Amino acid sequence: MKRKKDYRSRGEKFFLEYLPTEVFDSLKPKERENYKKYRDNHRYMFNGNNQIKQWREEISKLREKIKSKKSQIDGDGEYSGWKEKMMIGYEGVQKYSKDFQFNISVGFQVRKSKVLKNKEDYESGKRGKKEDMREQTHFRGKPLQSTPRIVLRISRTQDVSRNLHVGNEKDVRTMIGNLTKEDWSKESIENLKEELRFTYSSYVRYHVFHSNWKEFFKGKHSFSSVIEWSKKMGDKRYEW
């Protein structure tokens, strides 16, 4: 038996019965427009409310999952959680980790030639000797000038640290490029600093492990030696 057209939203608030074709055809243009507007948006509301109901059910299930996972992490009074077990393990090995705790910062330091520095100090009235005011303006065919150089600072504590002079930016970019087989000439200075932190972090951990901090701070650790070590270690340097 064929039934009359029905709607899924039957029983919802503001529901209107289906209009037979004869009734619909008798409607004026404005009434037809209103009827379509009503019917479409009533359907949208029905579908929207069903979605909200479904999402609320999903949220409720997620809350239960979160509650269960937090119980696994923190424990529940009867059973130990992952956090408590982790701390037991941590207490037994943290002494080994402390040897590798340090910070690395990268900055720039302007280094001037003795002639140029003395000239600037004399002219500014700070220091400088007139007899040292030589007419030298070039060295090895290049004009004397202030040269920004990259300096890396390794700090174990506030009072235990060491500065390492890396080199001028252009040379550093070239050497990093040779190590990584990539073009570093146009990389941002922040990316360059991050690469230096990574490269030196591996180098420092390796050498401290094979000696100690006192011996490490005695060494010179030129950037070229760091690069050579990195090349020699290959992919194994990523483990440090």
C-alpha positions in Angstrom: 0.0 0.0 0.0 1.5 3.3 -1.1 1.6 5.9 1.7 1.5 9.6 1.5 4.8 11.6 1.5 6.3 11.9 5.0 9.1 13.8 6.6 11.9 12.7 9.0 11.3 15.9 11.0 7.7 15.0 11.8 7.0 15.6 15.5 9.5 18.4 15.7 8.5 21.9 16.8 6.9 24.0 14.1 6.3 21.0 11.9 3.7 21.6 9.1 2.0 18.7 7.2 2.8 18.0 3.6 0.9 20.2 1.2 -0.8 18.2 -1.6 0.1 19.3 -5.2 -3.3 20.8 -5.7 -2.9 22.9 -2.6 0.7 23.9 -3.4 -0.3 24.9 -7.0 -3.0 27.2 -5.6 -0.5 29.2 -3.6 0.4 32.7 -4.6 4.1 33.3 -5.6 5.0 34.9 -2.3 3.3 32.1 -0.4 5.2 29.5 -2.4 8.5 31.4 -1.5 7.6 31.4 2.2 6.6 27.7 2.1 10.0 26.8 0.5 11.9 28.9 2.9 10.1 27.3 5.9 10.5 23.7 4.6 14.2 24.1 3.7 15.2 25.7 7.0 13.1 23.4 9.1 15.0 20.5 7.5 18.3 22.3 8.1 17.4 22.7 11.8 16.4 19.1 12.1 19.7 17.9 10.5 21.7 20.4 12.6 20.2 19.3 15.8 20.9 15.6 15.0 24.5 16.5 14.3 24.8 18.3 17.6 23.3 15.3 19.4 25.8 13.0 17.6 28.7 15.3 18.5 27.6 15.5 22.2 27.6 11.7 22.3 31.1 11.7 20.8 32.3 14.2 23.3 30.9 12.1 26.1 32.8 9.1 24.8 36.0 11.2 24.5 35.6 12.4 28.1 35.5 8.8 29.2 38.6 8.0 27.2 40.4 11.0 28.7 39.4 9.9 32.2 40.6 6.4 31.6 43.9 7.6 30.1 44.5 10.0 33.0 44.0 7.1 35.4 46.7 5.1 33.5 49.1 8.1 33.8 48.4 9.1 37.4 47.2 5.8 38.9 43.9 5.3 40.7 44.9 4.6 44.3 44.9 0.8 43.8 47.4 0.6 40.9 50.5 2.6 40.2 50.3 4.9 37.1 52.9 5.4 34.4 54.1 8.6 36.1 55.0 6.9 39.4 56.8 4.1 37.6 58.6 6.6 35.4 59.8 8.5 38.5 61.2 5.3 40.1 63.2 4.7 36.9 64.2 8.4 36.7 65.6 8.4 40.2 67.9 5.6 39.2 69.4 7.2 36.1 69.2 10.9 36.5 72.8 11.1 37.7 73.9 10.1 34.2 71.7 12.7 32.6 73.1 15.6 34.7 76.4 15.4 32.9 74.8 16.3 29.7 72.8 19.3 30.9 74.0 22.6 29.4 72.7 25.5 27.3 74.0 26.9 24.1 73.4 30.4 22.9 74.6 31.9 19.6 75.3 35.6 19.0 77.5 38.0 17.2 80.6 39.9 18.4 82.2 42.7 16.5 86.0 42.3 16.3 88.1 45.2 15.1 91.7 45.4 14.1 94.1 46.9 16.6 94.8 49.8 14.3 91.1 50.5 13.7 90.2 50.2 17.3 93.0 52.5 18.5 91.9 55.1 15.9 88.3 55.0 17.0 89.3 55.2 20.7 91.6 58.1 20.1 89.1 60.1 18.0 86.3 59.5 20.5 88.5 60.6 23.4 88.2 57.3 25.3 91.7 55.9 25.0 94.2 55.4 22.3 97.7 56.7 21.7 98.5 59.4 19.1 101.8 57.6 18.4 99.8 54.5 17.4 97.8 56.5 14.8 99.4 54.8 11.8 98.2 55.5 8.3 97.5 51.9 7.6 94.1 51.5 6.0 94.5 48.1 4.3 95.7 44.7 5.2 96.6 42.1 2.5 94.9 44.3 -0.1 91.6 44.6 1.9 90.4 47.7 3.8 90.5 47.5 7.6 87.0 47.3 9.0 84.9 45.9 11.8 84.1 42.3 11.3 81.1 40.7 13.0 81.9 37.1 14.1 79.7 34.4 15.4 80.3 33.5 19.0 78.8 30.5 20.8 78.4 30.3 24.5 78.2 27.0 26.3 76.8 27.3 29.9 76.5 24.6 32.4 75.4 26.9 35.2 75.2 30.6 35.7 78.9 30.7 36.8 80.3 27.9 34.7 80.5 28.7 31.0 82.8 29.0 28.0 82.7 31.2 24.9 83.8 29.7 21.6 84.6 31.8 18.6 83.0 30.2 15.5 84.0 32.5 12.7 82.6 35.1 10.3 79.1 34.4 9.0 80.1 33.8 5.4 82.7 31.1 6.3 80.3 29.5 8.7 77.6 29.2 6.1 80.1 27.7 3.6 81.3 25.1 6.1 77.8 24.1 7.2 76.9 23.8 3.6 79.8 21.4 3.0 78.8 19.3 6.0 75.1 19.0 5.1 75.6 19.1 1.3 73.1 21.9 1.1 73.1 25.6 0.1 73.2 27.7 3.3 74.0 31.0 1.6 70.4 32.3 1.7 69.2 30.6 4.9 67.9 32.9 7.6 70.2 33.7 10.5 67.8 32.0 12.9 68.1 28.7 10.9 71.8 29.1 10.9 71.9 29.6 14.7 69.7 26.5 15.2 72.0 24.4 13.0 75.0 25.6 15.0 73.2 24.7 18.3 72.4 21.2 17.0 75.9 20.6 15.6 77.7 21.8 18.8 75.2 20.0 21.1 76.2 16.6 19.6 79.9 17.5 19.6 79.8 18.6 23.3 77.9 15.5 24.6 80.2 13.1 22.8 83.4 14.7 24.1 82.1 15.2 27.7 81.0 11.5 27.7 84.5 10.4 26.6 86.3 12.7 29.1 84.7 15.3 31.4 83.6 18.9 31.5 86.9 20.1 33.0 88.9 18.6 30.1 86.4 19.9 27.6 86.6 23.5 28.8 90.4 23.3 28.5 90.2 22.5 24.7 90.1 25.0 21.9 87.3 23.4 19.9 87.7 25.4 16.6 84.7 25.3 14.3 86.8 23.4 11.7 87.5 20.7 14.3 83.8 20.5 15.1 83.0 20.1 11.4 85.7 17.4 10.9 84.3 15.5 13.9 80.8 15.7 12.4 82.0 14.4 9.0 83.9 11.6 10.7 80.9 10.6 12.8 78.4 10.7 9.9 74.9 9.8 10.8 76.0 8.5 14.2 76.3 12.2 15.4 72.5 12.3 15.4 72.5 9.8 18.3 74.3 12.4 20.5 
